[in-house]
């Protein structure tokens, strides 16, 4: 199976209106910049996006919010994005706020084929509404379902033509779990190398999980907030 595609446009060509997609990254760290730009250009709409956060107003998923391409956000952190806040408060955007640990675990469970699990996070809050509650050893737990997506889109440091991926430091964040939880996983990489070039012990995501891969370009690698003095 040939996994290498020419560019981001080709990688996302079959993402249609109404799709559910996962996008790796934490803040602006390790986000799939090229694929986000391609989705903006494609103009696909009514998306459900699963991501730890929603970028900032002029970068990352903030670009897709600006063009009203996202119908629903499933995320944990929503700061630093005024447009996200405006759409949420005006009722234009459906939002499912999920505790960060629960979000990570729901994605991990999907990758492992486990349909649901119990967690104490959120018990006794609005998050518990409509969810099954059980007691274990005198403590109350919520049942949370695994979180799947039709497409998982991640950005890695290096990858090979077989889809094996290596991330640098904290760019792993949600990406390594998301790569295992999508029906189709798309990876953009800073450097695309030949099979056998990567140290097997350094591979974070085996190629069996990756369906499409391409070498990206022009990465800005912004940081969400630059602090030079406290």
N, C-alpha and C positions, 0 to 999 in steps of 0.2 A: 504494500500500500504506500503510495507516494504521499508524503505528508507536507513537503515543502511547497509553499505557495509564493507567488511573486511579491505580494504586498498586502497591506491591511484591507484594501478594497476587496480583493479577492477572498481574503479570509472571512469577511463578514457578509459576503454577497447573498447568502441564503437566510440571513436573519430578517424575519418578516414582522410586520405590525402585530402587536400583541404578544410578542415573545417574552419569556422570562430568562433573564441573563444575570450571571454572576460576574462581578468585576473585581479583580484583586487590587490590593493596595491598602494603605493605612494613612489616612490624611492624603497627602500627595506623594507619599513614599511608595515607589514601586507600582504606580498605576499604569495601565496599558494605554499610553498616550496616543499611539498611532491608531489603534482600533477605535478609541473614543472619537477621534477626529473623523475617521472613516464612517462611523455611525451617524455623526452629525451631517456629513456630506450626503450620505445615503437618504437621510430624512425619514428613517423608519420611526413609527410612532406607537403610542399606547403600550410602552414597554413597562414591565415590572423589573426593577433593578435591585439586585441583592448586593450590597456593598457595605463595608463598615461605616462609611460616611458618604457624603454627596459632593465632595470636592469644594471648591470655592467659586465665587461668582463668575470668574473669567477663565477657569481652568478645570480640567478633570470633568467629572460628571456635572459640574456646574454649567458647562457648555450645553449639555443636553437638557438641563432644566430650563435654560434660557430659551431654547427653541421649542419648549413644550413637548418634548419627545417622550418624557417619562410620565406614566400614569400613576405608578405606585413605587414607593421606595421602601425597601426592607433593610433597615440599617440600625446602627447603634449610636453613632455620634453625628450630630447635625449642626455643630457650631461652625462659625466662619463662613456661612453662606446665607446672605441676606435674601436672595431670591428663593431659596428653599424655605426659609421662614415665611416669606410673603405668601408663597403658594400654599403652604400648610395652613396658615391662619385664615386664608381666604377660601379654603375648601377646594382649591384647584388640584391639589395633589393628595393622593391617599398615602398615608404613612403608617408603617408598622414598626414601632420602636421596640427593639429587642435588646436585652442586656448583652453586653459585649461577649461575655463568656458563654452565654446561651447561644448567641449567633454563631460563634466559632464552633461550638459543639454540635449544633444542628447540621452544619456543613460537614463536619468530620464524620458524623453518623451516616450521612448520605453516602459519603465515599466508602464507608465500610459495610454498607448494605444493612444497617440497623435502622428499622423504621421509626423508633421512638425511644425516649429515655426520660428519666425523672431527675429533676433538679430543684433545689430549694429556692433558687433565684427567682424573685418576683412573687413569691407566695404572700398573700395578704395585700397585694397592690392591684391596680387596674390591669396589669399584665396577666393576672390570673383569671380574668373574666372568661367564662366559657370553657375553661380547661379542666381536665380531669385532675383531681387532687387525691393523693394517697399518703398514708402515714407509714414511715419506716423508722423503727427504733425511737419512737416518740417525737419524730420531726416530720413536718409536712412538706410534701414535694409536689411540684407541678409536672404533668406529662407534657413533653414537647416533642413535636414531630421532626424528623429529619428534613432537611431543606435541599431540594433538588432544583436544577435549572436545565433548560433546553441547551443553553450555551454557557460555558465558563470561559472567561477571557482573562488571561494573566500576562504579566510581563516579567521575563527572567533576564539574568545577566548573560548567560551563555546557554546555547542549546545545540543539539546536533540534528542531522537530517532524519534520525529515527524518533525525534521528539523528546529525548532525554533533556532535562532542564537543571541548571545550576543557578541559584539565586545568591546575591551578595547581602550578607548580614540581615538587617531588619526588612529588606524587601521581600523576604519570605512571607511575612505576616499571614494574611488569609489565603495567599495565592496557592500555597502547596496543598491546602485542603480543598480549595475550590476546583483545582485541576482534576481532582478525583470525583467531584460531585456533579459534573455537567455531562449531559448526554453527548455533547460535542465540545471538546476543549480546544481553544485557540490560544496559541502562545506566540507572543512577539518577543524577540530577543535582541540584545545589543550586539551580540556576536554569534553568527551561525557557523558551526564548525563541522568537520567531517566525522562520521561515526568512528568511534575508537579514540578520538582526541580527548575526551573527557575522562577524568579519573573516576572509575566506578564508585569509589567510596565518597566522592564529592557530589554525586547526583542526588538532588532533593526530590525530583519527580521523575519516575521512570517513564520512558516513552510510550508504554502501553496505554497510558491515560491521555496522551496528547494526539489529537487528530489532524491539526493543522499548525504549521510553524512557519515563521518568516523573520527575516532580519529587518528590524525597524531602523528608523533614522531620525535625526534632528531632535533628540530627546532634550527637553528643557530641564527635567529633574528639579522642579521647583520645590521649595520647602513651604509649609503652610504659614508659618509665622517666624520671622527672623528676630531673635532676641539678642541684642548686643550689650544690654546693661540691665541690671536688676536693681 
